[in-house]
Amino acid sequence: MIAIKESKRLKTPFVNADVEKTVKEIINRVKMEKDNAIDIFTIKYDLGEETKIDVQTLREIKVPEKEIEDAEKKVDKDFIIAIKKAKERIENFHRIQKEKFKDWKKEEDGILTGEIFKPLQKVGIYVPAGKAPLSSSLLMAAIPAQIAGVEKIVIATPPQKDDTISIHILATASLLGLKEIYKVGGAQAIAALAYGTETIPKVDKIVGPGNIYVTLAKKLLYGEVGIDILAGPSEVTIIADDTAEAEFIAYDLLSQTEHGPHSPAILLSPSEKLCKEVEKKIKALLADCDENTRKSWDNNGGIYKTNNLEEAFTKVNESAPEHLILAIENPHAFLDKIKSAGTVFLGNYSPVTLGDYIAGPNHIIPTSQTGRWDSPLGVKDFLKCINIISAEKSSLQKLEPFLKSLTDAEKLNNHSKAVEIRNERRQYE
């Protein structure tokens, strides 16, 4: 029986000391042993110890370009059509984002100031492929990077048991014009992109979602390399009232549990009737789900009866869910109540699936409460802002009294002298 619980503080982010210890060991070995460590961990975590592949003589970490180019011919035509449609919508959304980041300058008190925006030079994209190869995540990560103007984009993605990469990921990469793909997954992929190996290049920033090993590796390596957000494990919270469809909600909840054993799926509703209907639907649907989905629901699923909608919004703003569905009457009127969330899905006909694949906004979104301060992946994540300042001597002279007062207060004498010496030199007049 699925318990309908009274509303309380929702689950805190998943933390596991043993996992963190393992991730640190993987990072250190990749840093020291490079490609050799990559091969060892690929056998251990991806290919399996029983593999017949001789990593010393047969395994190529880099995917041959011809294999990438040929992939488009090997997938269904319907998949290519769908990827092209998703690509078009995602590009359109992120091109509008790009318009916000324009160089600007202004002059005040004789001092010119401004901002200029430059794309990152080298970016690594991590594409999950454990339980399912996420071609959609490749689109979401690569398209804003390309629109931003990133010079070099490389992909790391775990191999299948036969040491090949998913044909769908290869075909998607080919459609995007990306030709540099490495067969490496997990924390070892993040470490390889952060430090570089004999084969895999060191990058400036790593983006893309992943499991808890990938997410922890990104967290631990931040500073050695830039990262986007701590995206994973996936999660959904639904606020619903009596106008919601119980069957819609049941599928929305279980769709998130398909992502893995640590994916929260929460319903908050003041309607006891709806809670009971959803409970009944989920119980029926679980009978046809795989064991992993059932376990994930048992560990992370929750149906919470709240006193009212106001309480539900309070809980949401505490937990900052990655995906938030408002299955309520007139959902647009409640947008101002949301302080923290990754993406908000408004109404009964806006499932998370739409955002995951084809709507246009990015599906790489902050999770585990990091949405309280972070934002979805976008063009901004692939741009650097550089400030500019230009002053003439006359402007520096006018501002010297203010600068002296401030530098004296902080007892930074050479700061003050740096201004004084310029104002004393006649050759700059």
C-alpha positions as CSV (number, residue, x, y, z in Angstrom):
1,M,0.0,0.0,0.0
2,I,1.4,3.4,-1.0
3,A,1.1,5.7,2.0
4,I,-0.6,9.1,1.6
5,K,1.5,11.1,4.0
6,E,0.8,14.3,5.8
7,S,2.9,17.1,4.4
8,K,6.3,17.5,5.9
9,R,9.8,18.6,4.9
10,L,10.6,16.8,1.7
11,K,13.7,14.5,1.2
12,T,17.1,16.1,1.4
13,P,19.6,15.6,-1.5
14,F,21.1,12.1,-1.9
15,V,24.4,11.8,-0.1
16,N,26.5,8.7,0.2
17,A,30.0,8.7,1.9
18,D,31.0,5.4,0.3
19,V,30.2,6.7,-3.2
20,E,32.2,9.9,-2.6
21,K,35.2,7.8,-1.4
22,T,35.0,5.7,-4.6
23,V,34.8,8.8,-6.8
24,K,37.9,10.3,-5.1
25,E,39.8,7.1,-5.8
26,I,38.8,7.1,-9.4
27,I,39.8,10.8,-9.9
28,N,43.2,10.2,-8.3
29,R,44.0,7.2,-10.5
30,V,42.9,8.9,-13.7
31,K,45.1,11.9,-12.8
32,M,48.1,9.7,-12.3
33,E,47.6,6.8,-14.7
34,K,45.6,8.6,-17.5
35,D,44.5,6.3,-20.3
36,N,45.5,3.1,-18.4
37,A,43.1,4.0,-15.6
38,I,40.4,4.8,-18.1
39,D,40.7,1.3,-19.5
40,I,40.7,-0.3,-16.1
41,F,37.5,1.5,-15.0
42,T,35.8,0.9,-18.4
43,I,36.2,-2.8,-17.9
44,K,35.1,-2.7,-14.3
45,Y,32.1,-0.5,-14.7
46,D,31.0,-0.6,-18.3
47,L,32.3,-3.7,-20.2
48,G,32.4,-6.1,-17.3
49,E,35.2,-8.2,-16.0
50,E,34.1,-11.1,-18.3
51,T,34.8,-9.0,-21.5
52,K,36.9,-10.6,-24.2
53,I,38.2,-7.3,-25.3
54,D,41.9,-6.9,-24.8
55,V,42.3,-3.3,-23.7
56,Q,46.0,-3.3,-24.3
57,T,45.8,-4.0,-28.0
58,L,42.3,-3.7,-29.4
59,R,40.4,-1.0,-27.5
60,E,40.2,2.5,-29.0
61,I,39.1,5.2,-26.6
62,K,38.3,7.6,-29.5
63,V,35.5,6.8,-31.9
64,P,36.6,6.8,-35.5
65,E,35.1,9.7,-37.5
66,K,33.7,7.3,-40.2
67,E,31.8,5.4,-37.6
68,I,30.1,8.6,-36.5
69,E,29.3,9.7,-40.1
70,D,27.9,6.2,-41.0
71,A,25.6,6.2,-38.0
72,E,22.9,8.4,-39.7
73,K,22.4,5.7,-42.3
74,K,21.9,3.0,-39.6
75,V,19.1,4.5,-37.5
76,D,15.4,4.7,-38.4
77,K,14.3,7.6,-40.6
78,D,11.7,8.5,-38.1
79,F,14.4,9.0,-35.5
80,I,16.3,11.4,-37.8
81,I,13.1,13.3,-38.5
82,A,12.4,13.6,-34.7
83,I,16.0,14.7,-33.9
84,K,15.8,17.3,-36.6
85,K,12.5,18.7,-35.2
86,A,13.9,18.8,-31.7
87,K,17.1,20.4,-32.9
88,E,15.1,23.1,-34.7
89,R,13.0,24.0,-31.6
90,I,16.0,23.9,-29.2
91,E,18.0,26.1,-31.5
92,N,15.2,28.6,-31.8
93,F,14.9,28.9,-28.0
94,H,18.6,29.3,-27.4
95,R,19.1,31.8,-30.3
96,I,16.7,34.1,-28.4
97,Q,18.8,33.6,-25.3
98,K,21.9,34.6,-27.2
99,E,20.4,38.0,-28.1
100,K,20.6,39.0,-24.4
101,F,24.4,38.7,-24.4
102,K,25.6,41.7,-26.4
103,D,28.7,43.8,-25.9
104,W,28.0,47.2,-24.5
105,K,29.9,50.4,-23.5
106,K,28.9,53.6,-21.8
107,E,30.7,56.7,-20.6
108,E,30.2,58.4,-17.2
109,D,32.4,61.0,-15.5
110,G,34.8,60.6,-18.5
111,I,35.3,56.9,-17.9
112,L,34.4,54.3,-20.4
113,T,33.1,51.1,-19.0
114,G,31.4,48.0,-20.5
115,E,31.2,44.3,-21.0
116,I,32.4,42.1,-23.9
117,F,31.3,38.4,-24.3
118,K,33.6,35.7,-25.5
119,P,32.8,32.0,-26.0
120,L,34.7,29.3,-24.1
121,Q,37.4,27.7,-26.1
122,K,37.1,24.0,-25.1
123,V,34.0,22.2,-23.7
124,G,33.4,18.6,-22.8
125,I,29.9,17.2,-22.9
126,Y,29.0,14.2,-20.8
127,V,26.2,12.1,-22.4
128,P,24.7,9.4,-20.1
129,A,24.2,6.0,-21.7
130,G,23.9,3.6,-18.8
131,K,20.3,2.7,-18.5
132,A,19.4,4.5,-21.7
133,P,21.5,6.4,-24.2
134,L,20.4,10.0,-23.9
135,S,20.6,11.6,-27.3
136,S,18.3,14.3,-26.1
137,S,20.9,15.4,-23.5
138,L,23.5,15.7,-26.3
139,L,21.2,18.1,-28.1
140,M,20.6,20.1,-25.0
141,A,24.3,20.5,-24.2
142,A,25.7,20.9,-27.7
143,I,23.3,23.3,-29.3
144,P,23.7,26.2,-26.8
145,A,27.5,25.7,-26.9
146,Q,27.4,25.9,-30.7
147,I,25.2,29.0,-30.7
148,A,27.5,30.6,-28.1
149,G,30.4,30.0,-30.6
150,V,32.5,27.4,-28.6
151,E,35.6,26.6,-30.6
152,K,36.1,22.9,-29.6
153,I,33.4,20.5,-28.4
154,V,34.2,16.9,-27.4
155,I,31.9,14.2,-26.1
156,A,32.4,11.6,-23.5
157,T,29.9,8.8,-23.2
158,P,30.1,5.3,-21.7
159,P,30.4,2.3,-24.1
160,Q,28.0,-0.6,-24.4
161,K,29.1,-4.1,-23.4
162,D,30.7,-4.6,-26.8
163,D,32.7,-1.4,-26.5
164,T,30.7,0.5,-29.1
165,I,28.7,3.7,-28.6
166,S,25.0,3.8,-29.0
167,I,24.1,4.3,-32.7
168,H,21.5,6.9,-31.7
169,I,24.1,9.1,-29.9
170,L,26.5,8.7,-32.8
171,A,23.8,9.7,-35.3
172,T,22.8,12.7,-33.2
173,A,26.4,13.8,-33.0
174,S,26.8,13.5,-36.7
175,L,23.7,15.7,-37.3
176,L,25.2,18.3,-35.0
177,G,28.5,18.2,-36.9
178,L,30.4,16.8,-33.9
179,K,33.2,14.4,-34.7
180,E,35.2,14.0,-31.5
181,I,33.7,11.3,-29.2
182,Y,35.4,9.3,-26.5
183,K,34.3,5.9,-25.1
184,V,34.4,6.7,-21.4
185,G,31.8,7.1,-18.8
186,G,31.2,7.7,-15.1
187,A,33.5,9.6,-12.7
188,Q,36.5,8.5,-14.9
189,A,35.1,10.5,-17.8
190,I,34.8,13.7,-15.8
191,A,38.4,13.2,-14.4
192,A,39.8,12.6,-17.9
193,L,38.2,15.8,-19.3
194,A,39.4,17.8,-16.2
195,Y,43.0,16.7,-16.3
196,G,43.5,15.4,-19.8
197,T,45.0,12.0,-20.8
198,E,47.2,10.8,-23.6
199,T,44.1,10.5,-25.7
200,I,41.4,12.7,-24.2
201,P,42.0,16.5,-24.2
202,K,41.7,18.7,-21.1
203,V,38.8,21.1,-21.5
204,D,37.8,24.4,-19.9
205,K,34.3,23.3,-18.8
206,I,32.3,20.1,-18.5
207,V,28.6,20.1,-19.0
208,G,25.9,17.5,-19.0
209,P,23.8,15.4,-16.6
210,G,24.8,12.1,-15.0
211,N,24.3,9.7,-12.2
212,I,25.5,10.3,-8.6
213,Y,29.1,9.3,-9.5
214,V,29.2,11.8,-12.4
215,T,27.6,14.5,-10.3
216,L,30.0,14.0,-7.4
217,A,33.0,14.0,-9.7
218,K,32.0,17.3,-11.2
219,K,31.5,18.7,-7.7
220,L,34.9,17.5,-6.5
221,L,36.7,18.7,-9.6
222,Y,35.2,22.2,-9.7
223,G,38.1,24.6,-9.7
224,E,40.3,22.3,-11.7
225,V,37.7,22.6,-14.5
226,G,34.5,24.6,-14.9
227,I,31.2,22.8,-14.5
228,D,27.7,23.7,-15.5
229,I,25.4,22.6,-12.7
230,L,25.0,19.6,-10.4
231,A,22.4,17.9,-12.7
232,G,21.3,14.6,-11.3
233,P,19.6,12.5,-10.1
234,S,16.4,13.5,-11.9
235,E,13.4,14.6,-9.9
236,V,9.8,15.8,-10.2
237,T,7.3,17.5,-7.9
238,I,3.7,17.9,-8.8
239,I,1.2,20.3,-7.2
240,A,-2.3,19.3,-8.1
241,D,-5.9,20.1,-7.2
242,D,-9.3,18.5,-8.0
243,T,-9.0,19.6,-11.6
244,A,-6.1,17.3,-12.2
245,E,-6.2,13.9,-14.0
246,A,-5.0,11.1,-11.6
247,E,-3.8,8.9,-14.5
248,F,-1.7,11.8,-16.0
249,I,-0.1,12.4,-12.6
250,A,0.6,8.7,-12.0
251,Y,2.5,8.4,-15.3
252,D,4.4,11.7,-14.7
253,L,5.6,10.4,-11.3
254,L,6.6,7.0,-12.6
255,S,8.4,8.5,-15.6
256,Q,10.9,10.1,-13.3
257,T,11.5,6.9,-11.4
258,E,12.6,5.3,-14.7
259,H,15.8,7.4,-14.5
260,G,17.3,5.4,-11.6
261,P,17.2,4.5,-7.9
262,H,17.7,8.0,-6.5
263,S,15.1,10.0,-8.4
264,P,12.5,11.6,-6.2
265,A,8.9,11.7,-7.5
266,I,6.5,13.7,-5.2
267,L,2.9,14.7,-5.3
268,L,1.6,17.5,-3.2
269,S,-2.1,18.0,-3.1
270,P,-4.8,19.3,-0.7
271,S,-7.3,16.9,-2.3
272,E,-7.5,13.7,-0.4
273,K,-9.7,12.3,-3.2
274,L,-7.0,13.0,-5.8
275,C,-4.3,11.5,-3.6
276,K,-6.2,8.3,-3.2
277,E,-6.9,8.1,-7.0
278,V,-3.3,8.6,-7.8
279,E,-2.3,6.0,-5.2
280,K,-4.7,3.5,-6.9
281,K,-3.4,4.3,-10.4
282,I,0.3,3.9,-9.4
283,K,-0.4,0.6,-7.6
284,A,-1.9,-0.7,-10.9
285,L,0.8,0.7,-13.1
286,L,3.7,-0.6,-11.0
287,A,2.6,-4.2,-11.7
288,D,3.8,-3.7,-15.3
289,C,6.9,-1.8,-14.5
290,D,10.4,-3.2,-14.3
291,E,12.0,-4.0,-10.9
292,N,14.2,-0.9,-10.9
293,T,11.2,1.4,-11.4
294,R,9.3,-0.3,-8.6
295,K,12.3,0.0,-6.3
296,S,12.8,3.6,-7.2
297,W,9.2,4.5,-6.4
298,D,9.4,2.6,-3.1
299,N,12.6,4.5,-2.1
300,N,11.8,8.0,-3.5
301,G,8.1,8.2,-4.3
302,G,5.7,10.1,-2.1
303,I,2.1,11.3,-2.1
304,Y,1.6,14.1,0.4
305,K,-1.7,15.5,1.5
306,T,-1.3,19.2,2.2
307,N,-3.6,21.5,4.1
308,N,-3.9,23.8,1.1
309,L,-2.2,25.0,-2.1
310,E,-0.3,27.6,-0.2
311,E,1.4,25.0,1.9
312,A,2.3,23.0,-1.3
313,F,4.1,26.1,-2.7
314,T,6.0,26.6,0.5
315,K,7.3,23.0,0.3
316,V,8.3,23.5,-3.3
317,N,10.2,26.6,-2.6
318,E,12.2,24.7,0.1
319,S,13.0,21.8,-2.2
320,A,13.5,23.7,-5.5
321,P,12.6,20.7,-7.7
322,E,14.2,20.1,-11.0
323,H,10.8,19.6,-12.7
324,L,7.6,21.2,-11.2
325,I,4.2,20.4,-12.7
326,L,1.3,22.7,-11.8
327,A,-1.7,20.5,-12.4
328,I,-4.1,23.1,-11.0
329,E,-6.8,25.4,-12.2
330,N,-5.4,28.5,-13.9
331,P,-1.8,27.6,-13.3
332,H,-0.4,30.7,-14.9
333,A,-1.9,32.8,-12.1
334,F,0.3,31.0,-9.6
335,L,3.7,31.6,-11.3
336,D,4.6,34.4,-9.0
337,K,4.4,32.1,-6.0
338,I,7.3,30.0,-7.3
339,K,10.6,31.2,-6.0
340,S,12.8,28.2,-6.8
341,A,12.4,25.5,-9.5
342,G,14.2,24.3,-12.6
343,T,11.4,24.2,-15.2
344,V,7.7,24.7,-14.5
345,F,5.2,22.8,-16.5
346,L,1.8,24.6,-16.6
347,G,-1.4,22.7,-16.8
348,N,-2.6,19.1,-17.4
349,Y,-1.2,18.9,-20.9
350,S,2.4,19.9,-20.2
351,P,4.2,16.7,-19.2
352,V,7.9,16.6,-18.3
353,T,8.4,14.5,-21.4
354,L,7.6,17.5,-23.6
355,G,10.5,19.4,-21.9
356,D,12.8,16.5,-21.9
357,Y,12.8,16.2,-25.7
358,I,11.3,18.8,-27.9
359,A,9.7,21.9,-26.3
360,G,12.9,24.0,-26.7
361,P,14.0,25.1,-23.2
362,N,17.0,23.2,-21.8
363,H,16.4,19.9,-19.9
364,I,19.8,20.1,-18.1
365,I,18.4,21.6,-14.9
366,P,19.7,22.0,-11.3
367,T,18.6,19.2,-9.0
368,S,19.0,18.3,-5.3
369,Q,17.8,21.7,-4.1
370,T,20.6,23.5,-6.0
371,G,17.8,25.3,-7.9
372,R,17.7,27.7,-4.9
373,W,20.7,29.4,-6.5
374,D,21.3,27.9,-9.9
375,S,19.6,27.9,-13.3
376,P,19.1,25.6,-16.3
377,L,21.9,25.2,-18.8
378,G,21.9,27.8,-21.5
379,V,23.9,29.9,-23.8
380,K,25.2,31.9,-20.9
381,D,27.1,28.8,-19.6
382,F,29.3,28.9,-22.7
383,L,30.2,32.6,-22.6
384,K,32.7,34.5,-20.5
385,C,31.9,38.1,-19.7
386,I,35.0,40.4,-19.7
387,N,34.7,43.9,-18.1
388,I,36.4,46.8,-19.8
389,I,37.5,50.2,-18.3
390,S,39.2,53.1,-20.0
391,A,40.0,56.5,-18.4
392,E,41.8,59.7,-19.4
393,K,44.0,61.6,-17.0
394,S,41.4,64.3,-16.5
395,S,38.8,61.7,-15.3
396,L,41.4,60.1,-13.0
397,Q,42.1,63.5,-11.5
398,K,38.4,64.2,-10.8
399,L,38.0,60.9,-9.0
400,E,41.3,60.9,-7.1
401,P,39.8,62.4,-3.8
402,F,37.2,59.7,-3.7
403,L,39.7,57.0,-4.4
404,K,42.1,58.3,-1.8
405,S,39.4,58.3,0.9
406,L,38.5,54.7,0.0
407,T,42.1,53.4,-0.2
408,D,43.0,55.1,3.1
409,A,40.1,53.5,4.9
410,E,41.3,50.1,3.8
411,K,45.0,51.0,4.5
412,L,46.1,50.1,1.0
413,N,48.7,52.8,0.3
414,N,50.0,51.6,-3.0
415,H,46.5,51.6,-4.4
416,S,46.4,55.3,-3.7
417,K,49.9,55.9,-5.0
418,A,49.0,54.1,-8.3
419,V,46.5,57.0,-8.9
420,E,48.7,59.8,-7.5
421,I,51.7,59.0,-9.7
422,R,49.6,59.1,-12.8
423,N,48.1,62.4,-12.0
424,E,51.6,63.8,-11.3
425,R,53.1,62.8,-14.7
426,R,52.8,65.6,-17.3
427,Q,53.7,63.4,-20.3
428,Y,50.3,61.8,-20.2
429,E,48.5,65.2,-20.6
